[in-house]
Amino acid sequence: DSQISDFESLIGMNNEEIVRLRHEHQDEVKRLTKKLNNEVTRLKAELNEEIENNKEQIKDSLQQFETLSRSKADEIIAMKKTYASEITKLEKAKQELTKSNEELGSEVWK
């Protein structure tokens, strides 16, 4: 019986110790939890700001790319028009040259 009584009192002491430790550290746990939550909130805000900055950078880069693409497309269209104009001029010159050669040839055979 005395062993059982000793065991029961030991269990009672352990329960009291658990309650005491839980109560004793409750404030520390709350403080650390609050500190952790504040840090998580700060990191989320930092991450969101970085995401927004990246979005803006991507938007700016895309805008620059679109502007450059349009500029290059306009350049290519202008070059095509220039080449088409030059080809037309060359074809006219070729026709005139052919006509002149034919006239010169007919003059020679007269």
C-alpha positions in Angstrom: 0.0 0.0 0.0 2.8 2.4 0.8 4.3 1.9 -2.6 1.0 2.7 -4.3 0.6 5.7 -2.1 4.1 6.8 -3.0 3.4 6.3 -6.6 0.1 8.2 -6.4 1.8 11.1 -4.7 4.6 11.0 -7.4 1.9 11.1 -10.1 0.3 14.0 -8.3 3.6 15.8 -8.1 4.3 15.2 -11.7 0.8 16.6 -12.7 1.4 19.6 -10.5 4.8 20.1 -12.1 3.3 19.8 -15.6 0.6 22.4 -14.7 3.3 24.6 -13.1 5.6 24.3 -16.1 2.8 24.9 -18.6 1.7 28.0 -16.7 5.3 29.2 -16.2 6.1 28.9 -19.9 2.7 30.0 -21.2 3.8 33.7 -21.4 7.1 32.8 -23.2 5.2 30.6 -25.7 2.7 33.5 -26.3 5.6 36.0 -26.7 7.5 33.7 -29.1 4.3 32.9 -31.1 3.5 36.6 -31.4 7.1 37.3 -32.5 6.9 34.4 -35.0 3.6 35.7 -36.4 5.0 39.2 -36.8 8.0 37.9 -38.6 5.8 35.8 -40.9 3.7 38.9 -41.6 6.8 41.0 -42.4 8.2 38.3 -44.7 4.8 38.0 -46.5 4.7 41.8 -47.0 8.3 41.7 -48.3 7.6 38.9 -50.7 4.4 40.6 -52.0 6.4 43.8 -52.6 9.1 41.9 -54.4 6.4 40.1 -56.5 4.8 43.5 -57.4 8.3 44.9 -58.4 8.9 41.8 -60.5 5.5 42.2 -62.2 6.4 45.9 -63.0 9.8 44.9 -64.4 8.3 42.2 -66.5 5.6 44.6 -67.8 8.3 47.2 -68.6 10.4 44.6 -70.4 7.4 43.4 -72.4 6.5 46.9 -73.3 10.1 47.5 -74.5 10.1 44.3 -76.5 6.7 45.2 -78.1 8.1 48.7 -79.0 11.3 47.2 -80.4 9.3 44.6 -82.3 7.0 47.2 -83.8 10.0 49.3 -84.7 11.8 46.4 -86.4 8.5 45.5 -88.2 8.2 49.0 -89.4 11.8 48.9 -90.5 11.3 45.7 -92.4 8.2 47.1 -94.1 10.1 50.2 -95.1 12.9 48.1 -96.5 10.4 46.0 -98.5 8.9 49.1 -100.0 12.3 50.5 -100.8 13.4 47.2 -102.4 10.1 46.9 -104.3 10.6 50.5 -105.5 14.2 49.7 -106.5 13.1 46.5 -108.3 10.4 48.5 -110.2 13.0 51.1 -111.2 15.4 48.3 -112.4 12.7 46.6 -114.4 11.8 49.9 -116.1 15.5 50.5 -116.8 15.8 47.0 -118.2 12.7 47.6 -120.4 14.1 50.9 -121.6 17.5 49.3 -122.2 15.9 46.4 -124.1 13.9 48.9 -126.2 17.0 50.9 -126.9 18.9 47.8 -127.9 16.1 46.7 -130.2 15.9 50.2 -131.7 19.7 50.2 -132.0 19.6 46.7 -133.6 17.0 47.7 -136.1 19.1 50.8 -137.0 22.1 48.6 -137.5 20.2 46.3 -139.9 18.8 49.1 -142.0 
